[in-house]
Amino acid sequence: MTSKIDQASVKACVFDVFGTVVDWRGSIIAEGQSYWRAKGIDIDWAAFADGWRGGYRPAMNKVRTGELPWTNLDALHRMQLEPLLQQFNIKLSPEDTDHLNRVWHRLHAWPDSSKGLTRLKTRYVISPLSNGNVALLTNMGKFAGLPWDCVLGAEIFRHYKPDPEVYLGAAAILGLQPSEVMMCAAHGGDLQAAGKLGLRTAYIYRPLERGPGRTVERADTSTFDVAVESFEELAAALAV
């Protein structure tokens, strides 16, 4: 654990969610191997999860560049899902397709997330600052037991990270200066974008985001204010 910050200067902690707070890959695989396999869909659910997530950034870039009008993440996930179902030769009813698309609302938290967030909440305002939409993040929070004070989703800003409007918009909505907000994420690019705009930064290393045997390389943490291995360590670093 490393920390080079005056905790008193931070008023709110905002969090990347997919990969940082929740295990998106493991959750999709687990639901595939239980719920969907019981319905006769027996595929390589790890490959399916990876393929679905692989379309995440390209889809957002279509919005960012104007190729698509503003489109929330639920709709982008659904757009990516249709060709993926064809690729894996899966035939679903519209109702089942909707249910599968909402698996992103049913992601499980990493084991340390809820306890660490609960500690942080005693001193700081805590909120997701995610590319997910508000309904997705709210439902996920209920499902995974995440004790958010509020939910900041991308459609509030009509921008996706790393656009500056997201980070600065979060500070404005919370009534704070950027330097009073700490962006917490497992992804270096997210933190670098936030840091350039004056937000404080906390890196949480999630080596298993891509699954067992595919350890994520640790980011260069030299420019971040805090670097930890878990949310429990983050709470300790911020004197909670």
Secondary structure, DSSP 8 states (H G I E B T S, - for coil): -EE-S-GGG--EEEE--BTTTB-HHHHHHHHIIIIIHHTT--S-HHHHHHHHHHTHHHHHHHHHTTSS-S--HHHHHHHHHHHHHHHTT----HHHHHHHHGGGGS--B-TTHHHHHHHHHTTSEEEEB-SS-HHHHHHHHHHHT---SS-B-HHHHT--TTSHHHHHHHHHHTT--GGGEEEEES-HHHHHHHHHTT-EEEEE--TTTT-TT--------TTSSEEESSHHHHHHHTT-
